[in-house]
Amino acid sequence: MNRRKWFLRGMKSGIPISLGYFAVSIALGITAKKAGLHSLQAALTSLLINASAGEYAGFALIAVGASYLEVLLMEAVANARYLLMSAALSQKLKAGVSTWQRLLLGFTVTDEIFGVSIAQPEPLDPFFTYGTFCVATAGWTIGTFVGAVLGDVLPLRLLSALSVGLYGMFISVFVPEARKNRVVAVLVAVSFGLSLACESLPVIRDISEGIRIIVLTVVISLVAAIWLPIREGEEEEQA
């Protein structure tokens, strides 16, 4: 199969992803507007970052006036999983893929695009992933732009109601897993409890919100990885 066919095949796989991205990213665009970004700035952010959790974390930190260093550290933590996805995809590629193609492939990786790419039955041509990305990121970018535009014209009360949609997206991500895995459920509850405590405890509450988010994310993840590691056999059973 030549590159053109791989690319068109990827575009076809990207259509349902794009539709889902468009719906979700509207709420993200509203969040970006509330953080003080213009519509084009919000859209450009979605075009270049391609990560819902990373973008939301970035907009939340911008809204509270976090420093560049805080935003940088949080983005590194929130998007670290893409390093693992890119490494996995590198083992799936067909022979002869150049370095620049691999670098571009790493830029295009998201959770959903990784899923459809790794699921291909034969060795992967990166042009499949490029095609999927072009369609999927269009929905993500346009949806963010639309959400930010709505932030300019809709009443404040309605914007506050619509911005809840992004929290709904995150709930839909961790609730199904929490129902299947008690460890995840406990960690989610612990993270909520510690986050609330940090808002009330003396000294700690005076620390930048961005720093608190970063520290909690790293500490909870590290403790869970050390005390409750997932063995290979357990991972297969959960799958």
Secondary structure, DSSP 4 states (H G I P E B T S, - for coil): --HHHHHHHHHHHHHHHHHHHHHHHHHHHHHHHHTT--HHHHHHHHHHH--HHHHHHHHHHHHTT--HHHHHHHHHHHTTHHHHHHHHHHTTBPTT--HHHHHHHHHH--HHHHHHHHT-SSPBPHHHHHHHHHHHHHHHHHHHHHHHHHHHHS-HHHHHHHHHHHHHHHHHHHHHHHHH-HHHHHHHHHHHHHHHHHHHSTTGGGS-HHHHHHHHHHHHHHHHHHHSPPPHHHHHHH-
